[in-house]
Amino acid sequence: MVDARKGEIPAQDEMRFQPDGTYVPRILFFTPDGEFMENVYNRHPKADDKYKYFYNSTSQIIDSMILALELCSRESLLDDKAKKK
């Protein structure tokens, strides 16, 4: 987890940490290689589409954490299979 305050993000990284605006708080997920996981966001039915990376509850965060783990695990398995060939 990274705690980045407004004005602390280097200019070259601003877009990376502000995929849909500058609202706070927001939680962004990254792969172990540091790639932003754009498809991991608050998918709760009552989530606000305007603020995709804002979470109202711990359970919403956990749902996204599980999705991020599943996606990273799947990617890791594919990488392992490719290395064995």
C-alpha positions, -999 to +999 in steps of 0.1 A: +000+000+000+012+035-009+001+066+009+005+094-016-007+129-007-016+155-032+015+172-045+038+144-035+035+124-067+062+131-093+048+147-125+058+117-146+038+094-124+007+115-120-014+097-146-004+063-132-018+072-098-048+092-110-065+070-135-099+086-131-093+118-113-077+133-082-103+124-056-092+109-023-092+084-008-089+058-035-073+024-036-054+013-067-040-022-072-007-031-090+008-063-101+041-075-085+058-060-115+043-026-107+017-025-135-015-008-127-045-032-125-071-010-142-097-038-141-096-041-103-120-015-088-150-013-066-176-036-084-202-034-056-237-028-070-240+004-050-205+017-059-204+051-077-192+047-113-178+082-112-153+071-084-144+036-094-115+033-070-133+046-039-146+021-013-173+026+012-166-005+033-140-030+043-159-058+025-157-039-008-119-036-004-116-073+004-136-082-027-111-062-049-081-077-030-094-112-038-099-103-074-064-088-076-049-120-061-068-142-085-057-122-115-020-122-103-022-159-096-036-167-130-009-145-146+017-163-126+005-197-137+005-187-173+041-174-169+052-207-153+036-227-182+053-205-208+087-210-191+083-248-191+077-249-229 
